[in-house]
Amino acid sequence: MSNEEILTLKAEAQRKPIGVFDSGVGGLTVLRELYRQLPNESIIYFADTARLPYGNRSREEILQFGREILSWMVQQDVKMVVVACNTTDALALSTLREEFNLPILGLILPGARAAVQKGSRLGVIATPATAASNAYRHAILEIEPTAQVWQVGCPEFVPLIEQNRLYDPYTKEVAQQYLAPLIDQRIDTLIYGCTHYPHLSPVLRELLPLHIWLVDPAEHVVTATAQELDLIREKNTFPPLPTRFYVSGCPEQFAKLSIEWLGFTPAVEKIYLPPVALSPLVSLESVD
């Protein structure tokens, strides 16, 4: 193979998009960080809005959803995937990494690493499934065994955010109930254990003591994404393509809800994900 052909292949690899997925608009917090830290990258964003919220689903359901989404993303020729969903990270990430032959990044480990650098009394607000999995507790204690961790499942947050009820008095009332046991434990750091929750930052900041650090894993998973791209030498140096948005539910509803956080109205396409039965290893070549 000539040097020119090698350079062409490298350029093609760089230009491939990064896949990002979540159950809804929560992953837009990760997308905004990608825009900020990696402005040259092309991105495909998928929101599984027909099946949200994920937080009350079983591991089997979450794993199947992840398989379907990743199989579709492989068809879109992505170079890596950022799982912008803590529930999927907590319940299915290790299995998905075994089954798909491409880099797949999750939020929990980067978030845990950042949190232990901030404090030692750590609170986690998350979906019920993520909280019950103890994924954040395990990750934190593996990094810093002396840390203390308290977790609260917050089942109402995602539906309230997806309904754009951020400043509804009821949302503040619910947030007070969720935060009270963590404040009582005198936490010094609070981790957003769901990508939806940074959308509630103004409400949460108002309710929390000023000394408590807020850790958004979205920021840190994108830093890890940049490091991974450097490692595999696929960071894009060319102008990016416009982000492509896809949903499994209502495109108009997602577009309307996204405007506030994106600053523009995205063009959103609805797609149907067929059920996928996978062999033990699904590679880039084996799914077409």
Order of alpha helices (4+ residues) and beta strands (2+ residues): alpha-beta-alpha-beta-alpha-beta-alpha-beta-alpha-beta-alpha-alpha-beta-alpha-alpha-beta-alpha-beta-alpha-beta-alpha-beta
